[in-house]
Amino acid sequence: MTKKPYLHYSRSETEIEYLREVKKVFDPNNIMNRGKIFDM
């Protein structure tokens, strides 16, 4: 959780968007780890 604000330093915006899309595929209702890494 403390690293969340710094994710953009290690990943490009495109990579972050890919990760968000993968999460949507496996967790369409956003019930697992809500808000831990991505704010959907």
mmCIF entry with sequence, helices, sheets and N, C-alpha, C, O atoms, coordinates in Angstrom:
data_MODEL
# 
_entry.id   MODEL 
# 
_entity.id                         1 
_entity.type                       polymer 
_entity.pdbx_number_of_molecules   1 
# 
_entity_poly.entity_id                      1 
_entity_poly.type                           'polypeptide(L)' 
_entity_poly.nstd_linkage                   no 
_entity_poly.nstd_monomer                   no 
_entity_poly.pdbx_seq_one_letter_code       MTKKPYLHYSRSETEIEYLREVKKVFDPNNIMNRGKIFDM 
_entity_poly.pdbx_seq_one_letter_code_can   MTKKPYLHYSRSETEIEYLREVKKVFDPNNIMNRGKIFDM 
_entity_poly.pdbx_strand_id                 A 
# 
loop_
_entity_poly_seq.entity_id 
_entity_poly_seq.num 
_entity_poly_seq.mon_id 
_entity_poly_seq.hetero 
1 1  MET n 
1 2  THR n 
1 3  LYS n 
1 4  LYS n 
1 5  PRO n 
1 6  TYR n 
1 7  LEU n 
1 8  HIS n 
1 9  TYR n 
1 10 SER n 
1 11 ARG n 
1 12 SER n 
1 13 GLU n 
1 14 THR n 
1 15 GLU n 
1 16 ILE n 
1 17 GLU n 
1 18 TYR n 
1 19 LEU n 
1 20 ARG n 
1 21 GLU n 
1 22 VAL n 
1 23 LYS n 
1 24 LYS n 
1 25 VAL n 
1 26 PHE n 
1 27 ASP n 
1 28 PRO n 
1 29 ASN n 
1 30 ASN n 
1 31 ILE n 
1 32 MET n 
1 33 ASN n 
1 34 ARG n 
1 35 GLY n 
1 36 LYS n 
1 37 ILE n 
1 38 PHE n 
1 39 ASP n 
1 40 MET n 
# 
_struct_asym.id          A 
_struct_asym.entity_id   1 
# 
loop_
_struct_conf.conf_type_id 
_struct_conf.id 
_struct_conf.pdbx_PDB_helix_id 
_struct_conf.beg_label_comp_id 
_struct_conf.beg_label_asym_id 
_struct_conf.beg_label_seq_id 
_struct_conf.pdbx_beg_PDB_ins_code 
_struct_conf.end_label_comp_id 
_struct_conf.end_label_asym_id 
_struct_conf.end_label_seq_id 
_struct_conf.pdbx_end_PDB_ins_code 
_struct_conf.beg_auth_comp_id 
_struct_conf.beg_auth_asym_id 
_struct_conf.beg_auth_seq_id 
_struct_conf.end_auth_comp_id 
_struct_conf.end_auth_asym_id 
_struct_conf.end_auth_seq_id 
_struct_conf.pdbx_PDB_helix_class 
_struct_conf.details 
_struct_conf.pdbx_PDB_helix_length 
HELX_P HELX_P1 AA1 LYS A 4  ? TYR A 6  ? LYS A 4  TYR A 6  5 ? 3  
HELX_P HELX_P2 AA2 LEU A 7  ? SER A 10 ? LEU A 7  SER A 10 1 ? 4  
HELX_P HELX_P3 AA3 GLU A 13 ? PHE A 26 ? GLU A 13 PHE A 26 1 ? 14 
# 
_struct_conf_type.id          HELX_P 
_struct_conf_type.criteria    ? 
_struct_conf_type.reference   ? 
# 
loop_
_atom_site.group_PDB 
_atom_site.id 
_atom_site.type_symbol 
_atom_site.label_atom_id 
_atom_site.label_alt_id 
_atom_site.label_comp_id 
_atom_site.label_asym_id 
_atom_site.label_entity_id 
_atom_site.label_seq_id 
_atom_site.pdbx_PDB_ins_code 
_atom_site.Cartn_x 
_atom_site.Cartn_y 
_atom_site.Cartn_z 
_atom_site.occupancy 
_atom_site.B_iso_or_equiv 
_atom_site.pdbx_formal_charge 
_atom_site.auth_seq_id 
_atom_site.auth_comp_id 
_atom_site.auth_asym_id 
_atom_site.auth_atom_id 
_atom_site.pdbx_PDB_model_num 
ATOM 1   N N  . MET A 1 1  ? 0.820   -1.194  0.000   1.00 0.00 ? 1  MET A N  1 
ATOM 2   C CA . MET A 1 1  ? 0.000   0.000   0.000   1.00 0.00 ? 1  MET A CA 1 
ATOM 3   C C  . MET A 1 1  ? 0.868   1.264   0.000   1.00 0.00 ? 1  MET A C  1 
ATOM 4   O O  . MET A 1 1  ? 0.497   2.265   -0.613  1.00 0.00 ? 1  MET A O  1 
ATOM 5   N N  . THR A 1 2  ? 1.989   1.227   0.663   1.00 0.00 ? 2  THR A N  1 
ATOM 6   C CA . THR A 1 2  ? 2.822   2.436   0.709   1.00 0.00 ? 2  THR A CA 1 
ATOM 7   C C  . THR A 1 2  ? 3.510   2.698   -0.620  1.00 0.00 ? 2  THR A C  1 
ATOM 8   O O  . THR A 1 2  ? 3.912   3.829   -0.892  1.00 0.00 ? 2  THR A O  1 
ATOM 9   N N  . LYS A 1 3  ? 3.651   1.673   -1.450  1.00 0.00 ? 3  LYS A N  1 
ATOM 10  C CA . LYS A 1 3  ? 4.297   1.835   -2.761  1.00 0.00 ? 3  LYS A CA 1 
ATOM 11  C C  . LYS A 1 3  ? 3.313   2.274   -3.853  1.00 0.00 ? 3  LYS A C  1 
ATOM 12  O O  . LYS A 1 3  ? 3.732   2.666   -4.942  1.00 0.00 ? 3  LYS A O  1 
ATOM 13  N N  . LYS A 1 4  ? 2.044   2.211   -3.571  1.00 0.00 ? 4  LYS A N  1 
ATOM 14  C CA . LYS A 1 4  ? 1.013   2.517   -4.570  1.00 0.00 ? 4  LYS A CA 1 
ATOM 15  C C  . LYS A 1 4  ? 1.219   3.865   -5.257  1.00 0.00 ? 4  LYS A C  1 
ATOM 16  O O  . LYS A 1 4  ? 1.104   3.922   -6.481  1.00 0.00 ? 4  LYS A O  1 
ATOM 17  N N  . PRO A 1 5  ? 1.514   4.944   -4.549  1.00 0.00 ? 5  PRO A N  1 
ATOM 18  C CA . PRO A 1 5  ? 1.677   6.240   -5.221  1.00 0.00 ? 5  PRO A CA 1 
ATOM 19  C C  . PRO A 1 5  ? 2.903   6.306   -6.140  1.00 0.00 ? 5  PRO A C  1 
ATOM 20  O O  . PRO A 1 5  ? 3.022   7.225   -6.950  1.00 0.00 ? 5  PRO A O  1 
ATOM 21  N N  . TYR A 1 6  ? 3.806   5.339   -6.014  1.00 0.00 ? 6  TYR A N  1 
ATOM 22  C CA . TYR A 1 6  ? 5.056   5.374   -6.781  1.00 0.00 ? 6  TYR A CA 1 
ATOM 23  C C  . TYR A 1 6  ? 5.079   4.374   -7.933  1.00 0.00 ? 6  TYR A C  1 
ATOM 24  O O  . TYR A 1 6  ? 6.117   4.198   -8.572  1.00 0.00 ? 6  TYR A O  1 
ATOM 25  N N  . LEU A 1 7  ? 3.961   3.722   -8.207  1.00 0.00 ? 7  LEU A N  1 
ATOM 26  C CA . LEU A 1 7  ? 3.903   2.712   -9.258  1.00 0.00 ? 7  LEU A CA 1 
ATOM 27  C C  . LEU A 1 7  ? 4.318   3.285   -10.612 1.00 0.00 ? 7  LEU A C  1 
ATOM 28  O O  . LEU A 1 7  ? 4.946   2.589   -11.410 1.00 0.00 ? 7  LEU A O  1 
ATOM 29  N N  . HIS A 1 8  ? 3.978   4.523   -10.873 1.00 0.00 ? 8  HIS A N  1 
ATOM 30  C CA . HIS A 1 8  ? 4.297   5.124   -12.175 1.00 0.00 ? 8  HIS A CA 1 
ATOM 31  C C  . HIS A 1 8  ? 5.801   5.319   -12.393 1.00 0.00 ? 8  HIS A C  1 
ATOM 32  O O  . HIS A 1 8  ? 6.234   5.575   -13.516 1.00 0.00 ? 8  HIS A O  1 
ATOM 33  N N  . TYR A 1 9  ? 6.595   5.199   -11.330 1.00 0.00 ? 9  TYR A N  1 
ATOM 34  C CA . TYR A 1 9  ? 8.054   5.292   -11.493 1.00 0.00 ? 9  TYR A CA 1 
ATOM 35  C C  . TYR A 1 9  ? 8.644   4.007   -12.072 1.00 0.00 ? 9  TYR A C  1 
ATOM 36  O O  . TYR A 1 9  ? 9.673   4.049   -12.747 1.00 0.00 ? 9  TYR A O  1 
ATOM 37  N N  . SER A 1 10 ? 8.003   2.870   -11.815 1.00 0.00 ? 10 SER A N  1 
ATOM 38  C CA . SER A 1 10 ? 8.538   1.596   -12.287 1.00 0.00 ? 10 SER A CA 1 
ATOM 39  C C  . SER A 1 10 ? 7.767   1.019   -13.471 1.00 0.00 ? 10 SER A C  1 
ATOM 40  O O  . SER A 1 10 ? 8.258   0.112   -14.142 1.00 0.00 ? 10 SER A O  1 
ATOM 41  N N  . ARG A 1 11 ? 6.574   1.530   -13.733 1.00 0.00 ? 11 ARG A N  1 
ATOM 42  C CA . ARG A 1 11 ? 5.751   1.037   -14.838 1.00 0.00 ? 11 ARG A CA 1 
ATOM 43  C C  . ARG A 1 11 ? 5.252   2.202   -15.667 1.00 0.00 ? 11 ARG A C  1 
ATOM 44  O O  . ARG A 1 11 ? 4.939   3.268   -15.139 1.00 0.00 ? 11 ARG A O  1 
ATOM 45  N N  . SER A 1 12 ? 5.181   1.987   -16.976 1.00 0.00 ? 12 SER A N  1 
ATOM 46  C CA . SER A 1 12 ? 4.638   3.035   -17.854 1.00 0.00 ? 12 SER A CA 1 
ATOM 47  C C  . SER A 1 12 ? 3.118   3.070   -17.714 1.00 0.00 ? 12 SER A C  1 
ATOM 48  O O  . SER A 1 12 ? 2.517   2.139   -17.177 1.00 0.00 ? 12 SER A O  1 
ATOM 49  N N  . GLU A 1 13 ? 2.516   4.124   -18.187 1.00 0.00 ? 13 GLU A N  1 
ATOM 50  C CA . GLU A 1 13 ? 1.058   4.244   -18.117 1.00 0.00 ? 13 GLU A CA 1 
ATOM 51  C C  . GLU A 1 13 ? 0.392   3.127   -18.922 1.00 0.00 ? 13 GLU A C  1 
ATOM 52  O O  . GLU A 1 13 ? -0.673  2.639   -18.542 1.00 0.00 ? 13 GLU A O  1 
ATOM 53  N N  . THR A 1 14 ? 1.007   2.727   -20.017 1.00 0.00 ? 14 THR A N  1 
ATOM 54  C CA . THR A 1 14 ? 0.483   1.625   -20.830 1.00 0.00 ? 14 THR A CA 1 
ATOM 55  C C  . THR A 1 14 ? 0.501   0.320   -20.046 1.00 0.00 ? 14 THR A C  1 
ATOM 56  O O  . THR A 1 14 ? -0.476  -0.429  -20.071 1.00 0.00 ? 14 THR A O  1 
ATOM 57  N N  . GLU A 1 15 ? 1.593   0.039   -19.354 1.00 0.00 ? 15 GLU A N  1 
ATOM 58  C CA . GLU A 1 15 ? 1.679   -1.179  -18.546 1.00 0.00 ? 15 GLU A CA 1 
ATOM 59  C C  . GLU A 1 15 ? 0.644   -1.172  -17.428 1.00 0.00 ? 15 GLU A C  1 
ATOM 60  O O  . GLU A 1 15 ? 0.025   -2.199  -17.150 1.00 0.00 ? 15 GLU A O  1 
ATOM 61  N N  . ILE A 1 16 ? 0.457   -0.047  -16.802 1.00 0.00 ? 16 ILE A N  1 
ATOM 62  C CA . ILE A 1 16 ? -0.528  0.059   -15.723 1.00 0.00 ? 16 ILE A CA 1 
ATOM 63  C C  . ILE A 1 16 ? -1.928  -0.177  -16.262 1.00 0.00 ? 16 ILE A C  1 
ATOM 64  O O  . ILE A 1 16 ? -2.747  -0.830  -15.615 1.00 0.00 ? 16 ILE A O  1 
ATOM 65  N N  . GLU A 1 17 ? -2.202  0.352   -17.441 1.00 0.00 ? 17 GLU A N  1 
ATOM 66  C CA . GLU A 1 17 ? -3.521  0.144   -18.054 1.00 0.00 ? 17 GLU A CA 1 
ATOM 67  C C  . GLU A 1 17 ? -3.728  -1.332  -18.400 1.00 0.00 ? 17 GLU A C  1 
ATOM 68  O O  . GLU A 1 17 ? -4.827  -1.855  -18.213 1.00 0.00 ? 17 GLU A O  1 
ATOM 69  N N  . TYR A 1 18 ? -2.696  -2.010  -18.901 1.00 0.00 ? 18 TYR A N  1 
ATOM 70  C CA . TYR A 1 18 ? -2.791  -3.453  -19.162 1.00 0.00 ? 18 TYR A CA 1 
ATOM 71  C C  . TYR A 1 18 ? -3.096  -4.212  -17.880 1.00 0.00 ? 18 TYR A C  1 
ATOM 72  O O  . TYR A 1 18 ? -3.938  -5.110  -17.874 1.00 0.00 ? 18 TYR A O  1 
ATOM 73  N N  . LEU A 1 19 ? -2.423  -3.861  -16.804 1.00 0.00 ? 19 LEU A N  1 
ATOM 74  C CA . LEU A 1 19 ? -2.665  -4.531  -15.521 1.00 0.00 ? 19 LEU A CA 1 
ATOM 75  C C  . LEU A 1 19 ? -4.102  -4.305  -15.039 1.00 0.00 ? 19 LEU A C  1 
ATOM 76  O O  . LEU A 1 19 ? -4.729  -5.218  -14.501 1.00 0.00 ? 19 LEU A O  1 
ATOM 77  N N  . ARG A 1 20 ? -4.613  -3.104  -15.230 1.00 0.00 ? 20 ARG A N  1 
ATOM 78  C CA . ARG A 1 20 ? -6.011  -2.820  -14.862 1.00 0.00 ? 20 ARG A CA 1 
ATOM 79  C C  . ARG A 1 20 ? -6.974  -3.687  -15.668 1.00 0.00 ? 20 ARG A C  1 
ATOM 80  O O  . ARG A 1 20 ? -7.940  -4.227  -15.129 1.00 0.00 ? 20 ARG A O  1 
ATOM 81  N N  . GLU A 1 21 ? -6.697  -3.814  -16.974 1.00 0.00 ? 21 GLU A N  1 
ATOM 82  C CA . GLU A 1 21 ? -7.574  -4.605  -17.839 1.00 0.00 ? 21 GLU A CA 1 
ATOM 83  C C  . GLU A 1 21 ? -7.535  -6.091  -17.469 1.00 0.00 ? 21 GLU A C  1 
ATOM 84  O O  . GLU A 1 21 ? -8.567  -6.762  -17.500 1.00 0.00 ? 21 GLU A O  1 
ATOM 85  N N  . VAL A 1 22 ? -6.365  -6.604  -17.122 1.00 0.00 ? 22 VAL A N  1 
ATOM 86  C CA . VAL A 1 22 ? -6.263  -8.003  -16.689 1.00 0.00 ? 22 VAL A CA 1 
ATOM 87  C C  . VAL A 1 22 ? -7.062  -8.205  -15.405 1.00 0.00 ? 22 VAL A C  1 
ATOM 88  O O  . VAL A 1 22 ? -7.759  -9.208  -15.254 1.00 0.00 ? 22 VAL A O  1 
ATOM 89  N N  . LYS A 1 23 ? -6.959  -7.259  -14.492 1.00 0.00 ? 23 LYS A N  1 
ATOM 90  C CA . LYS A 1 23 ? -7.732  -7.358  -13.245 1.00 0.00 ? 23 LYS A CA 1 
ATOM 91  C C  . LYS A 1 23 ? -9.233  -7.367  -13.542 1.00 0.00 ? 23 LYS A C  1 
ATOM 92  O O  . LYS A 1 23 ? -9.981  -8.112  -12.909 1.00 0.00 ? 23 LYS A O  1 
ATOM 93  N N  . LYS A 1 24 ? -9.674  -6.555  -14.490 1.00 0.00 ? 24 LYS A N  1 
ATOM 94  C CA . LYS A 1 24 ? -11.100 -6.523  -14.855 1.00 0.00 ? 24 LYS A CA 1 
ATOM 95  C C  . LYS A 1 24 ? -11.569 -7.869  -15.398 1.00 0.00 ? 24 LYS A C  1 
ATOM 96  O O  . LYS A 1 24 ? -12.708 -8.268  -15.157 1.00 0.00 ? 24 LYS A O  1 
ATOM 97  N N  . VAL A 1 25 ? -10.699 -8.577  -16.130 1.00 0.00 ? 25 VAL A N  1 
ATOM 98  C CA . VAL A 1 25 ? -11.059 -9.886  -16.678 1.00 0.00 ? 25 VAL A CA 1 
ATOM 99  C C  . VAL A 1 25 ? -11.273 -10.896 -15.555 1.00 0.00 ? 25 VAL A C  1 
ATOM 100 O O  . VAL A 1 25 ? -12.254 -11.639 -15.565 1.00 0.00 ? 25 VAL A O  1 
ATOM 101 N N  . PHE A 1 26 ? -10.360 -10.923 -14.591 1.00 0.00 ? 26 PHE A N  1 
ATOM 102 C CA . PHE A 1 26 ? -10.423 -11.917 -13.533 1.00 0.00 ? 26 PHE A CA 1 
ATOM 103 C C  . PHE A 1 26 ? -11.289 -11.502 -12.343 1.00 0.00 ? 26 PHE A C  1 
ATOM 104 O O  . PHE A 1 26 ? -11.701 -12.349 -11.549 1.00 0.00 ? 26 PHE A O  1 
ATOM 105 N N  . ASP A 1 27 ? -11.561 -10.220 -12.219 1.00 0.00 ? 27 ASP A N  1 
ATOM 106 C CA . ASP A 1 27 ? -12.356 -9.713  -11.097 1.00 0.00 ? 27 ASP A CA 1 
ATOM 107 C C  . ASP A 1 27 ? -13.301 -8.618  -11.596 1.00 0.00 ? 27 ASP A C  1 
ATOM 108 O O  . ASP A 1 27 ? -13.143 -7.452  -11.233 1.00 0.00 ? 27 ASP A O  1 
ATOM 109 N N  . PRO A 1 28 ? -14.282 -8.985  -12.425 1.00 0.00 ? 28 PRO A N  1 
ATOM 110 C CA . PRO A 1 28 ? -15.149 -7.963  -13.026 1.00 0.00 ? 28 PRO A CA 1 
ATOM 111 C C  . PRO A 1 28 ? -15.980 -7.169  -12.015 1.00 0.00 ? 28 PRO A C  1 
ATOM 112 O O  . PRO A 1 28 ? -16.371 -6.035  -12.288 1.00 0.00 ? 28 PRO A O  1 
ATOM 113 N N  . ASN A 1 29 ? -16.245 -7.756  -10.865 1.00 0.00 ? 29 ASN A N  1 
ATOM 114 C CA . ASN A 1 29 ? -17.042 -7.055  -9.853  1.00 0.00 ? 29 ASN A CA 1 
ATOM 115 C C  . ASN A 1 29 ? -16.186 -6.286  -8.856  1.00 0.00 ? 29 ASN A C  1 
ATOM 116 O O  . ASN A 1 29 ? -16.707 -5.659  -7.934  1.00 0.00 ? 29 ASN A O  1 
ATOM 117 N N  . ASN A 1 30 ? -14.866 -6.337  -9.045  1.00 0.00 ? 30 ASN A N  1 
ATOM 118 C CA . ASN A 1 30 ? -13.921 -5.604  -8.191  1.00 0.00 ? 30 ASN A CA 1 
ATOM 119 C C  . ASN A 1 30 ? -14.127 -5.909  -6.706  1.00 0.00 ? 30 ASN A C  1 
ATOM 120 O O  . ASN A 1 30 ? -14.228 -5.005  -5.877  1.00 0.00 ? 30 ASN A O  1 
ATOM 121 N N  . ILE A 1 31 ? -14.187 -7.207  -6.393  1.00 0.00 ? 31 ILE A N  1 
ATOM 122 C CA . ILE A 1 31 ? -14.401 -7.589  -4.997  1.00 0.00 ? 31 ILE A CA 1 
ATOM 123 C C  . ILE A 1 31 ? -13.125 -8.061  -4.305  1.00 0.00 ? 31 ILE A C  1 
ATOM 124 O O  . ILE A 1 31 ? -13.070 -8.112  -3.076  1.00 0.00 ? 31 ILE A O  1 
ATOM 125 N N  . MET A 1 32 ? -12.096 -8.406  -5.087  1.00 0.00 ? 32 MET A N  1 
ATOM 126 C CA . MET A 1 32 ? -10.841 -8.872  -4.485  1.00 0.00 ? 32 MET A CA 1 
ATOM 127 C C  . MET A 1 32 ? -9.850  -7.717  -4.399  1.00 0.00 ? 32 MET A C  1 
ATOM 128 O O  . MET A 1 32 ? -9.592  -7.039  -5.394  1.00 0.00 ? 32 MET A O  1 
ATOM 129 N N  . ASN A 1 33 ? -9.305  -7.500  -3.229  1.00 0.00 ? 33 ASN A N  1 
ATOM 130 C CA . ASN A 1 33 ? -8.284  -6.467  -2.996  1.00 0.00 ? 33 ASN A CA 1 
ATOM 131 C C  . ASN A 1 33 ? -8.682  -5.094  -3.552  1.00 0.00 ? 33 ASN A C  1 
ATOM 132 O O  . ASN A 1 33 ? -7.890  -4.425  -4.216  1.00 0.00 ? 33 ASN A O  1 
ATOM 133 N N  . ARG A 1 34 ? -9.868  -4.708  -3.280  1.00 0.00 ? 34 ARG A N  1 
ATOM 134 C CA . ARG A 1 34 ? -10.385 -3.422  -3.767  1.00 0.00 ? 34 ARG A CA 1 
ATOM 135 C C  . ARG A 1 34 ? -9.497  -2.266  -3.308  1.00 0.00 ? 34 ARG A C  1 
ATOM 136 O O  . ARG A 1 34 ? -9.296  -2.063  -2.111  1.00 0.00 ? 34 ARG A O  1 
ATOM 137 N N  . GLY A 1 35 ? -8.967  -1.509  -4.277  1.00 0.00 ? 35 GLY A N  1 
ATOM 138 C CA . GLY A 1 35 ? -8.192  -0.319  -3.975  1.00 0.00 ? 35 GLY A CA 1 
ATOM 139 C C  . GLY A 1 35 ? -6.769  -0.564  -3.509  1.00 0.00 ? 35 GLY A C  1 
ATOM 140 O O  . GLY A 1 35 ? -6.075  0.387   -3.150  1.00 0.00 ? 35 GLY A O  1 
ATOM 141 N N  . LYS A 1 36 ? -6.315  -1.807  -3.505  1.00 0.00 ? 36 LYS A N  1 
ATOM 142 C CA . LYS A 1 36 ? -4.962  -2.082  -3.017  1.00 0.00 ? 36 LYS A CA 1 
ATOM 143 C C  . LYS A 1 36 ? -3.891  -1.569  -3.961  1.00 0.00 ? 36 LYS A C  1 
ATOM 144 O O  . LYS A 1 36 ? -2.931  -0.933  -3.526  1.00 0.00 ? 36 LYS A O  1 
ATOM 145 N N  . ILE A 1 37 ? -4.049  -1.840  -5.260  1.00 0.00 ? 37 ILE A N  1 
ATOM 146 C CA . ILE A 1 37 ? -3.040  -1.386  -6.219  1.00 0.00 ? 37 ILE A CA 1 
ATOM 147 C C  . ILE A 1 37 ? -3.636  -0.378  -7.202  1.00 0.00 ? 37 ILE A C  1 
ATOM 148 O O  . ILE A 1 37 ? -3.018  0.641   -7.512  1.00 0.00 ? 37 ILE A O  1 
ATOM 149 N N  . PHE A 1 38 ? -4.839  -0.673  -7.684  1.00 0.00 ? 38 PHE A N  1 
ATOM 150 C CA . PHE A 1 38 ? -5.483  0.189   -8.679  1.00 0.00 ? 38 PHE A CA 1 
ATOM 151 C C  . PHE A 1 38 ? -6.775  0.756   -8.124  1.00 0.00 ? 38 PHE A C  1 
ATOM 152 O O  . PHE A 1 38 ? -7.514  0.073   -7.416  1.00 0.00 ? 38 PHE A O  1 
ATOM 153 N N  . ASP A 1 39 ? -7.035  1.981   -8.444  1.00 0.00 ? 39 ASP A N  1 
ATOM 154 C CA . ASP A 1 39 ? -8.343  2.567   -8.179  1.00 0.00 ? 39 ASP A CA 1 
ATOM 155 C C  . ASP A 1 39 ? -9.131  2.420   -9.468  1.00 0.00 ? 39 ASP A C  1 
ATOM 156 O O  . ASP A 1 39 ? -8.800  3.029   -10.485 1.00 0.00 ? 39 ASP A O  1 
ATOM 157 N N  . MET A 1 40 ? -10.166 1.615   -9.417  1.00 0.00 ? 40 MET A N  1 
ATOM 158 C CA . MET A 1 40 ? -10.899 1.303   -10.642 1.00 0.00 ? 40 MET A CA 1 
ATOM 159 C C  . MET A 1 40 ? -12.026 2.265   -10.863 1.00 0.00 ? 40 MET A C  1 
ATOM 160 O O  . MET A 1 40 ? -12.752 2.150   -11.851 1.00 0.00 ? 40 MET A O  1 
# 
